[in-house]
Amino acid sequence: MPSFVDNPASGDTLARVKRSTLYSIAAVLAIAALFFFMTTARATVECRVCMDYRGGSNCATARGPTELLADEV
């Protein structure tokens, strides 16, 4: 049974982590990085739109490869 208490005499803590756990963490980080890259890499145009409605105001920013596509988001 693995011990969950960090014992400095037992050696490196990372050596006790299962490889499948490390692979899972690496895969999640890779997918997050890919998602971030794909959503920001082609966004060269930025549009800011503000709406006034019944005394309230709301502003939003959209990005896209062209002004038309940024406006659609």
Buried (B, 14 or more C-beta within 10 A) or exposed (E): EEEEEEEEEEEEEEEEEEEEEEEEEEEEEEEEEEEEEEEEEEBEBEBEEEEEEEEEEEEEEBBBEEEEBBEEE
